[in-house]
Amino acid sequence: MSEKIKDGAEKIRLRIDGRETEVPAGTNLIDAARLAGVHIPNLCYLKGMKGIGACRLCMVEVEGMKAPLTACTTKAKDKMVVHTKSEKIDEIRKFVIDLLLSMHPLDCMTCTKAGVCTLQKYAFDMDIKESSFTRKKNGYPTDEANPFIKRDPEYCVLCGKCVRVCQDQGTNVLEFMGRGVGSRVITPDDKPLQDSECTFCGSCIDVCPVNALLESNGRRSGRQWDYESVDSACLLCGCGCGINVSTQDGRVVKINAGAPEGSAERYICAYGRFGFDCIEADSRITSPMKRVDGELRPTTWQDALGTVASKLRDAGKDAGFIATAGLLNEDALTLARLAAAAGVPNADTTASLYSSPGTLPADGAAGIESADLIVLVDLEPDQRKRVLPALDAAIRKRVHAGAALVVVNRSATALSAVASATVTGSEADCLKSITKALIDIGVNGNRELASVVSGAAAGPDVEKAAALIAGARNPVLLTSPAMYLAAANIGLLKGTVVAVPFESNAKGVFAMGLGAAGKSYREMASGGAKVLYAVGDVPAGGRPENTEFLVVQGSQMTEFAKQADIVLPAAAYLEAGGTIIDCLGRIRKIKMAVPPPGEAKPHRKIFAELAGAMGVDISEATEGEAASLAAAARPAGKVNPFERTEGLDADPGEMMESLNAPVISGSRLLWLREAGVRTGK
């Protein structure tokens, strides 16, 4: 008998290869078997997407059915009895693998994908050493003119995974041409990737089961079985994507998407996947440096910290700290302790350029995976412009899976093309009108809120948006920090409201106490501090005219760092561990993948040692201490004015480009800019 579980989802029971298992209704047989601990061979199935039955490897027998069925397209039913192995099924699968091998290079000993190739695994499992069919070679050219992705159609098994994942996330670059065994995967007009609309996100690499798609430097990076890997999160933009970092001999050799298979968040952009080589760039800072006779020269940690300590003591309240909002929570908290212990009241981050603690709370949202409606307010995520690209991809995946999308913006956006409703005009006025429409159709609201919106007008687009929100089971509103307070009013009626920043830990640095008082980032970066201490690769154009002493603590010798009096080498991303609060308010674990080079140290260790040089004692913040502060930084539900928060307007493209400038200039990503490939400009 089927039954209902607590959350209302129906459960069914079935038997797979003699194993009794319970799965949610609607689960296909591949996933049902996986839950039962049974693997059904397949090449074309993508978890989280509808099965297409293309490869025919997942054939199974179901008692009561005359012929075998494809497990990826067959839904589990109550009391179903499934056999994934039989003489007939084995014969079908061997035929498929035998045929594929006749059209596939058999160079497994030197193939980069050896050991992790799905075709190789199945051939081994089925004891197929050579194909019984006549060998066929198509002679298709290899596409490897770009520095990121190598595309070799000779290895393609026509599973279609790359095409489907490209379409699912809305990139729509790859497609099939031809029919049957003569078909192949191409770009529009069969152009090289760099001449197409490809964003080089590499999602196709993650899903390719063979050697048809791989990192361009894959052959030079060694064998997969030689790698060590850690799961972490990218720190290069506000998305904070999950990543899997592979290392060998203390070096990062590749990065893949790390979110669970089938998740809408399983995506990383070109920066997150290929930008890691910046940590080995010629511009990397590996030892302390001090300006002597007008030139920066290597010095000792003791001398560098002693000099900085003296300058901070002398400057007192005229000193200031500015930092990127990509710092880990533990680094930010230790910096706040250093500023307090040193008597420096001015400590702010780049997050204040587009937000404030009140407009960017650590709200602890659950994410968008279960959202049946997403409302975008004053946000324009865009994969091709590389503005919060993973958010763009995740939203398109959710829409593709059946969720609705409402866009509220001063004008239509790229995502408006897949939206159920787009409300254009002043975002504040639009939100006010939507709120009134919600109250008018019976969504409960308090008297104060009803009074505030009583005079708002509602057009057809507003009414449609309100109806979608009212009818949604789990609506999530994603908003810019500038419109967070206004959007939060709708959250009082229904749904979860989340402010989305441009940097990976903007919510965390505020929660850790940076930016709440003293001079702002803009003030200090414009000359408001006699002694200016810059932490991280901050997007500053030049040394402020009124700054008498400049300290730069970072990983790259940027143009700004070249103008410093003291340069302190800090660990880059991937070289330190800790936590962040991601754009959706979740605490994410960051793991160190490789040690920092030379004399470089984690930020918080430098802060603690500098405090010691000043004669004060502070401890390096722990993950537990950071988590306690994050838990306390929750917004209070109240009625807010329907208006844009002043001073928080920032051009998304320019902001993302300036924040990522050190990574781009220090890695092969510079090719994207120089070649003019999909920069959005």
Number of C-alpha atoms within 10 A of each C-alpha: 7 14 13 11 10 6 6 8 10 14 18 20 21 20 19 20 13 11 14 12 15 17 21 18 18 14 18 21 25 28 20 27 24 11 13 19 12 15 14 19 19 24 23 25 25 19 15 13 16 12 17 16 20 17 21 20 25 26 28 25 20 17 12 9 8 8 10 17 18 22 30 29 19 17 17 26 19 17 13 15 19 21 16 22 14 11 7 12 19 15 12 17 21 18 18 13 20 19 17 22 25 17 20 20 16 15 9 12 9 10 15 20 21 19 14 15 16 18 20 21 14 18 19 11 10 15 10 16 12 12 18 12 13 9 14 11 10 10 8 11 10 13 17 16 13 16 16 22 23 21 24 16 21 18 19 21 24 23 21 24 20 26 21 20 21 20 17 20 23 19 18 16 17 23 17 14 14 9 8 8 11 9 11 18 20 18 19 17 8 13 12 17 24 21 14 16 17 20 21 25 26 26 22 22 22 21 21 22 24 23 25 20 24 21 23 17 14 17 13 10 18 13 17 16 9 12 17 15 16 17 19 25 27 26 24 22 27 27 26 27 27 24 22 20 27 21 20 17 10 13 17 21 22 21 24 22 27 21 19 11 14 11 15 23 25 22 26 28 23 18 20 24 24 25 22 26 18 22 24 16 17 11 16 21 27 22 19 23 23 21 16 11 7 9 13 18 15 16 16 13 19 12 14 20 22 16 17 21 18 12 20 23 15 12 18 16 17 20 29 28 28 25 27 25 31 31 28 31 33 26 27 30 26 26 31 25 23 27 21 14 16 20 16 20 19 28 27 30 26 25 27 22 16 23 29 20 22 17 25 31 27 30 23 19 15 14 15 22 14 14 22 21 26 26 26 24 27 24 23 25 21 19 26 22 18 22 24 26 23 26 26 22 26 21 29 24 24 24 21 16 15 12 20 23 28 26 29 29 22 16 14 15 19 14 21 19 11 18 20 17 22 25 25 17 13 16 22 23 19 25 27 28 21 28 29 27 25 24 20 15 12 9 17 13 18 11 8 10 21 15 10 16 20 15 11 15 14 18 12 10 17 26 20 19 23 26 16 22 28 20 13 18 14 16 25 26 26 25 26 25 29 26 26 28 26 25 33 27 22 24 20 18 18 22 21 22 23 29 27 28 27 27 26 28 32 35 34 35 33 29 28 26 20 28 25 17 11 16 21 22 23 16 14 27 26 16 16 21 24 22 25 29 25 27 23 23 26 26 21 18 11 14 20 20 11 15 18 16 20 23 22 29 26 27 30 29 22 22 14 19 26 17 20 24 22 27 30 27 29 31 27 28 25 21 19 22 18 19 25 30 27 27 32 24 24 18 20 17 17 23 18 19 23 21 16 23 20 11 15 24 22 20 26 25 17 22 23 21 21 24 22 17 18 21 12 13 14 18 15 19 21 15 16 11 13 25 19 12 18 26 13 11 20 16 15 9 10 13 17 14 17 21 18 21 20 10 12 18 15 13 9 18 17 11 18 20 17 17 22 19 17 22 25 22 18 22 20 19 21 16 15 18 14 9 11 12 19 19 16 12 9
